[in-house]
Amino acid sequence: PSLASTESHFSFKSVNFPSMHIGHRSFVLKICESNDSDLHRNDASFSINPFDNMAPVAFVAPAAAAAAPQMQVDESINFIEGAQYSQIDLNESAKNKPIDWLVGYGVGLCKARGAKGGFFYQQHTNGHEIIGFYDNYAAMRGKRVCHGHRRGFVVTLGASVPPIAQAVLISKEAA
């Protein structure tokens, strides 16, 4: 059965975190804390389409999942003091977006720029928004801090962080 209480949909609990369900945000699957909101129930409910006219259902094979990019998103910090980085100002079309959207946008910018370490995002109290890029892990050395910005986070990309299927999201509330 699904959290949305429909017979044609299913919900999936995390094996590692039994109080959490697999849900989606902006077409990205995530392990989400279960709650009683309609949004959560719908985002954590999926339809399973059987073979239809011999067209197979799309799925991620284990080998493809192992090769998927890996990342850690940490909302408890928004800067690494002493780290080497380059930064850009966000244009109007990229401002005031949800965190999930900004993470995806930042990952795309990292790929385009060849930044393999990760990036940080900051929305200053005056509304100014920036993304800073770390070219590699060595560039990310320094003290991890949370400056007094409206919001922000640091994303670490690559093999030194947990697999995407077990992605870690550290929120300010959990810190």
N, C-alpha and C positions, 0 to 999 in steps of 0.2 A: 504493500500500500504506500501511497505517497503522503507527504505532509499536507498537500493541498486537498486531500480526501477525494481524489478522483480515481476510479477503477482503472483508467487507461494510463496512469502515470505511476512512477516509482520514485522513491527517495532512497538515498544510500548513506548509511552511517559510516563514519571513519572507523577502521579497525583499531588504529593506534589511539584514537581519542573518541571513545564511545559516546560522549555527550555532544559530539559535533557531527554535522552532516556535510556532504559534498554539495556545494551550491555554485552558482555562477554569478559573476559581475562583469559586465561589458565583454561577454563571450570568453571569459577566462574562468576555469574551474578553480575553486578554492575550498578549503576545509573551513566551515563556518560554525561558530557557536550557535547552537539551536536556540531559537526564541519563538514567541507566539505571534509574530507579526505576519500579516498577509504577504508582505514582500518576501520575507524569509521562506515561508511555506512555498510560494510560487517559484522562487529562485532555486530551491532545493528539491524540486519535483521535475522529473524527466519522463518523456515518453520513449518507449522502446519500440522502434519500428522493425518488424520482422522483414525478412527478404520480400521485396515487392517486385514482381516481374523479373526475378533473378538479379536484382540490383542489391549488392551487399550493403549491410549497415556499416557505416564508417566507425572505426575504432582505432585506438592507438595501440600498436603492438608493443610488447615489452622492450624490444630493441630500440624502437623509435622513442619510447619514453625515456630510456636511459640516455639517449643522445640529446634530449631536449635541454634547452638552456636552463641553468639553475640560478636561483637568486634568493637573497634574503632582504626583506623590507623591514626597516627599523624606524618606527615613528616616535620612539622615545628619544631620538637624537636628530639633529638636522645639520650637523657640521662636524668635520674632523680637523681640529686645530693642528697646525703644522703639516698638514697634507698638501701635496702638490696637485693643483687642479687648474682647469680653464673653465670659464663660465659664459653663459649667454643670458640675456634678458628675455623673458617670454613675451611674445607679441600678444595682441588683444585676443586673437582667436584661440590661444592656449591658456588664457587666464581663467581663474575661478572654476576650474574643472574638478571633478571628483578625484580622490586619491588614486583609485584604480586606473582611471584614464591617464593621469600624470605618470604613473609607473610605466604603463605601456608606451606612452609618448617618449619618456626618458630612455627606455630600452631601445626604441627605434633610433633615437638620436645617438646613443652610444654606438650602435652598429654602424651608422652612417659616418661617425667620426673616428671609428676604430678604437674607442675607449673600452678596454676590456676589464677594468677594475670595477667600475660602477659609477654612481652619480649621487648627488644630493639635490634636494628641492627645498626651496624656502619661499614662503609668502610672508613678506615683512608686514608690520602693522600698518604701514601706509599703503598697502595693496601691491607694492612692487614685488614681482615674482621672478626667481632665477632658478636655473639648473646649472650645477657645476659638475664637471666630468673628471674622473680619475682614469688615467691611461692604463694603469695596471695596479696590482695589489700593493706593490712597494710604495706607490704614490699615496696609498690610503693609510700609511702609518701616522699615528698621532693620537691625540686625546679626543675621544668621541664625546661631544657635548650637545646640549640643547640650548641654543640661544633663545632669547625672548621673542621669537617670531609668532605670527598668528598660527601657522602650521608649517610642517616640513617633515622630511624623512631622509634617510640614507639607504641606498640600495647597493648591495654587494652582488656582483655577478660572478659566475664561474664555478669551477669544480671544488673550491674550498668551502662551499656552503652546502646546506642540506639539499637533497634533490627536490625538484619542483613539486613532486607528489607529496612531499612532506615539508613544503615551504613554510618558513617561519615568519609570522607577522607579529612584531612586538609593538603593541600600542602603548600610548601614554598611560592608559588606565592599568595595563598589566605591568608596567615598569615600576 
